[in-house]
Amino acid sequence: MLMVPAAADLAYDNIDWQTFVLAAFMTLFIGGLLILGTWNSEGAGLVLRQAFLVVILGWVLVTLFGAIPFLGMGIGLTDAVFESMSGLTTTGSTVLTGLDHLPPGILLWRAMLQWIGGIGIITVAALILPLLRVGGMQLFKIESSGSPEDKAASTTRLLILLLSVYMALTVLCTGTYFMLGMDMFDAVAHAMTTVSTGGYSTHDASFGYFKNWWLHWAATFFMICGAIPFLLYVRATLGNWRDLFRDSQVRAFLGFLAFSTLGMTAWLYGQGGFGLLEALTLTSFNITSLVTTTGYATADYTAWGPGAVGMFLMLMFVGGCSGSTSGAIKIYRYQVLWLFVRAHVKRLSSPNRVIPLNYNGRRMEAEVPTSILAFLAVFIATIGIFTVLLALCGLDMVTAYSASLTAITNVGPGIGAIIGPSGTFQPLPDSAKWLLTSAMLAGRLEILVLLVVFDRDFWHG
């Protein structure tokens, strides 16, 4: 993958291609040593503790290798790791400025980091987190039977199908952007960061650089596509198209987007200064960007007034569907929480009443609501802890809170003059950037995955 931006720089006669080639050989050399050092002709099986460590350390290791090209540009270690982690977790927060004047290779590499992270997230969410029973993800466990060889073949086939759908969506998005007026370089880069719901752009003005409203609507559509469970796309390619529209999570996600967009459009139009179509285009794009945790911006929505700021802060908590590339809490947890609370309220008046909980037409295991409540408690507590730590680094409370929230939810831009839609994370102290780097990883791995390794029993079990 590192050779692709190297080729881009070479094509544009930019000397930075040497950095990418060096990084590629370093990665190849160390990766080869790891393979040779752990080779087992009988195959490798992972126990539960190893699976947790593979997910965490794999993400950290790839982030460090992904930071090498930034170091080659003369960027400091802190900023390089921050930018790489933000890319691979598809957060989209950036410390780089002057994007319009950066070499093509590094712009392409930023987009590729998010594209790589996107397929990594889909794989982890579809195949690993359900087995680890993290935050209610056991709802989406894929049942398999047969011999270990059959299961391995089935998993390999599923991975190929997921990657094929992911690549097909990226190609379709690229072609759409190109036909609507982007040059091919921008179309490729933005397609990778749209489908991965990452939000890195090749321009300082983000997606607002493009004034064509058709492009904004196209991006809105593909951001929604990136936030829908990719397993449903796989089923659709196998002939089960109805599953895509029957899924409770997808219907709730699309309904919430429509309700939020129409409500904000009416409010913005009522404030004056915007035509109805302009207000609809602005709100649909920016709300979709925040809910799907993409992080693109076509306008500084913090200038729309306190009501809009409050609305967008709330939207950061939502997220897309499970098994997609988006982050945050995700729609299915709100649905299960609603079912659980409703059943609890009914039992208050009828203590002996038995109320079965069903989700998506299937009976939920008893531990699912408890798992989701534990996740939500840890999620909120983590935001609070990082907010306090960032405030101790010297950040004002608005910046500290929104930076913590946007990092853990993997949204990208925060609120305020420094890290808002028109700002960057560059002015923050290094200590704050390292904290946010940790927060991005914690949010991407659903927090509990990272928390498990701090449990003493994990190492002695």
Secondary structure, 3 states (H helix, E strand, C coil): CCHHHHHHHHHCCCCCHHHHHHHHHHHHHHHHHHHHHCCCCCCCCCCHHHHHHHHHHHHHHHHHHHCHHHHHCCCCHHHHHHHHHHHHCCCCCCCCCCHHHCCHHHHHHHHHHHHHHHHHHHHHHHHHHHHHCCCCHHHHCCCCCCCHHHHHHHHHHHHHHHHHHHHHHHHHHHHHHHHCCCCHHHHHHHHHHHHCCCCCCCCCCHHHHCCCHHHHHHHHHHHHHHCCCHHHHHHHHCCCCHHHHHCHHHHHHHHHHHHHHHHHHHHHHHHCCCCHHHHHHHHHHHHHHHHCCCCCCCCCHHHHCHHHHHHHHHHCCCCCCCCCCCCCCCHHHHHHHHHHHHHHHHHHHCCCCCCCCEECCEECCCHHHHHHHHHHHHHHHHHHHHHHHHHHCCCCHHHHHHHHHHHHCCCCCCCCCCCCCCCCCCCCCHHHHHHHHHHHHHHHCCCHHHHHCCCHHHHHC
